[in-house]
Amino acid sequence: MTYLSMDEAEEMYDDMIDECYGEVNVGVTFNASRVLKELDPIAYRCGFNDYMDALFEDGYTLTD
């Protein structure tokens, strides 16, 4: 069993999004995770919840 804090889990999710989608350039460059989190926080949170479900299935557990 692997233990993660919520911050660690969110960082892993952001890293996964950034690896999949890279950077967004609109004259200034942003990480894809930041764009999603700030422009569509509901979609970000839904995706994070799905990501957490997959982590739980893989044996991860959240700590306080």
C-alpha positions in Angstrom: 0.0 0.0 0.0 1.3 3.4 -0.9 0.3 6.5 1.0 -0.2 10.0 -0.6 -1.2 13.3 0.7 -3.9 15.2 -1.2 -1.2 17.7 -2.4 1.0 14.8 -3.7 -2.0 13.3 -5.5 -2.9 16.6 -7.1 0.7 17.2 -8.1 0.7 13.7 -9.8 -2.5 14.5 -11.6 -1.1 17.9 -12.8 2.1 16.1 -14.0 0.0 13.5 -15.9 -2.0 16.3 -17.6 1.1 18.2 -18.5 2.8 15.1 -19.9 -0.2 14.3 -22.0 -1.0 17.8 -23.3 2.2 19.8 -22.8 2.0 23.5 -22.8 -0.6 26.0 -24.0 0.8 29.0 -25.8 -1.3 32.1 -26.2 1.5 34.6 -26.5 2.5 33.4 -23.0 3.1 29.8 -22.2 1.1 27.9 -19.5 1.1 24.3 -18.4 -2.1 22.5 -19.6 -3.0 21.6 -16.0 -3.0 25.2 -14.9 -5.2 26.2 -17.9 -7.7 23.5 -17.1 -7.7 24.2 -13.4 -8.3 27.9 -13.8 -10.6 28.0 -16.9 -12.7 24.9 -16.1 -12.4 24.0 -12.5 -15.4 21.6 -12.6 -13.8 19.6 -15.4 -10.5 19.6 -13.6 -12.1 18.3 -10.4 -14.1 15.6 -12.2 -10.9 14.4 -13.9 -9.0 14.5 -10.6 -11.8 12.4 -9.0 -11.5 9.8 -11.8 -7.7 9.9 -11.4 -8.0 9.3 -7.6 -10.4 6.3 -8.3 -7.7 4.8 -10.5 -5.0 5.4 -7.8 -7.2 3.7 -5.2 -7.7 0.7 -7.5 -3.9 0.6 -7.8 -3.5 0.4 -4.0 -2.8 4.0 -3.1 -4.3 5.5 0.1 -4.7 9.1 1.1 -3.1 10.4 4.3 -4.2 13.5 6.3 
